[in-house]
Amino acid sequence: MKRIIPWIGRGAVLMGFAAGVVVLMFWLAGKFSPKVPATADAGQAQTSSLDGQLVRVQLIRLPLTESAIGTIRAVHETTIGSKLLARVVEVNLKAGQKVKSGDILLRLDDTDLRAKLQQAKAAVSSIEAVRAQAAADEKRYAALIESKAISRQDYEKAVTTLRSAEADLLRAQETVNEVQTNLDSATVRSPFDGTVIDKKVDVGDMITPGQMLITLFDPKRMQLVASVRESLTRQLKIGQEIGVRIDGLNKQCSGTVSEIVPEAQSASRAFQVKVTGPCPPGIYSGMFGRILIPLEKEEVIVIPRQSVRKVGQLELVQKIEKGRTIQRAIRTGRILGDIQDESDQVLRDQVEVLSGLRQGEQVVLPAGSKPEQAAPSCPVDSPATISSREPNHD
């Protein structure tokens, strides 16, 4: 008995210790805390204390677009060449300068042309005197031929002399016009309102006929010339409104398809497409751009961007589930900004949800953020929609 009693005491202590451990585990697991009933009133009581407001996860349809790269070109661009062999005596321009139609851009040495013009005018005066004498002789001989005072042959010689003088006068006048035209070419003027791209000569340079002098373009009429592959060309037609993005300015505008060259490039099997229209200021020839070709529409789940909270590499939202607020890890895609839903209302500052949420679920928008709907300002299917092939991750 003396040996058994100590064993019984030790067993009781061990059982009491084990029972205490089990009770502690149940307490840590929250088994002794009161449950929150999943009723509508309980859910309202839970959400009413949130520091924010509830917004619904929405499913919208966005147009898919594919971009085709191209280069900005001027619709009206010209290079002025020389018609003369002369020396440059005056230059009134520099690259980037704006000019008006008729402005003098440069002058060439025209001393010899002015001398030739005076010679041509003197020749005209001389021939005019000869013609006047021939006309008088023909008139006098016409009166004499009626009285048979002269022979028919003499009269015909007078008529021939008059006609020859008239032809010489016409030739001399055309020579004056030719020299005057060359003299006018010595003063190079702007053919239209535009901007100087480059000047290729300076004062003192000797230029030759056909040499390029100045390049101008009209900045008010620009176009994007892009190479579009054969399968996408069928999506375009002349006069169609299409989106244009200028990466260098980080701006997007709309344009009109003005021309589709009906010949594919042999190397790439791509067609050249020209898009013209309103463009942002600061655009220059040679800049990089894209045209956004509309395709079919895609379904996208969106929520306000302010409802997403980043913790390290995680993207978290506060989601309402069975009347309780829980944290849910999600994965976002493109930042869509202001978009329009099917009821023609604008959703402010939306972000695409790739995974973690379903349509119709509710998330918490923190206090101070306002996802109010406003009047439509940018339709979903407008050219301003971000291309689906180029997601933008914040």
Secondary structure, 3 states (H helix, E strand, C coil): CCCHHHHHHHHHHHHHHHHHHHHHHHHHCCCCCCCCCCCHHHHHHHHCCCCEEEEECEEEEEEEEEEEEEEEEECCEEEEECCCCEEEEEECCCCCCEECCCCEEEEECCHHHHHHHHHHHHHHHHHHHHHHHHHHHHHHHHHHHHCCCCCHHHHHHHHHHHHHHHHHHHHHHHHHHHHHHHHHHCEEECCCCEEEEEECCCCCCEECCCCEEEEEECCCCEEEEEEEEHHHHCCCCCCCEEEEEECCCCEEEEEEEEEECCCCCCCCCEEEEEEECCCCCCCCCCCEEEEEEEEEEEEEEEEEHHHCEEECCEEEEEEEECCEEEEEEEEEEEEEEEEECCCCCEEEEEEEEEECCCCCCEEEEECCCCCCCECCCCCCCCCCCCCCCCCCCC
